[in-house]
Amino acid sequence: AQSVTQPDIHITVSEGASLELRCNYSYGATPYLFWYVQSPGQGLQLLLKYFSGDTLVQGIKGFEAEFKRSQSSFNLRKPSVHWSDAAEYFCAVGADNDMRFGAGTRLTVKP
Amino acid sequence: DTGVSQDPRHKITKRGQNVTFRCDPISEHNRLYWYRQTLGQGPEFLTYFQNEAQLEKSRLLSDRFSAERPKGSFSTLEIQRTEQGDSAMYLCASSLERRVSYTFGSGTRLTVV
């Protein structure tokens, strides 16, 4: 069965610092991989997705993620965090008729 | 098109009451999904429709839960005899064709007191 693990429940970074959020997945084939962001009380917004091809994918708001098959990882990165990036981030793995989400990583941004 | 709409945004109900939520997907999307999200967790799949057909239901969807999409457009999720454990955010999403990327609504937050 496919599953997603986000090892970090909560991360705090200073504004302007770089960010990396970890995501590990378990899936029998090459999955579709996603990162979503959720602000308090809101739905989920898609940041980026990986289907195939180039393993470094660019998303909205300056985010990028790298698919590493050998490590079963799909980590999210941003070179310089802004205060407005404070939110909950979810990694998801999907295939036809099934999508699983990680438990999320809450990002706090210090001024 | 304004995206996926969910109504109401918040619902407080007494234990034992029935509640119904509505989701209006993006008009050209033929797939519609319901997820439940509890505090500190990621969304968990409940059920999905392709057009008006309900194709899959999670084991999380007890007999007290029922979902419909009568004309392949909007969908309703009803919870009968609500319990405190039903308190959660209920998210609706829609997509075209395969489950490759969804557009989520803002959710309905249910509080059972």
Interface residues (C-beta under 8 A of the other chain):
Chain A: V4 Y32 F34 Y36 G41 Q42 G43 L44 Q45 L46 K49 F51 F90 A92 G94 A95 D96 N97 D98 M99 R100 F101 G102 A103 G104
Chain B: V4 Q6 G40 Q41 G42 P43 E44 F45 Y48 L55 E56 L91 A93 R98 R99 V100 S101 Y102 T103 F104 G105 S106 G107 R109
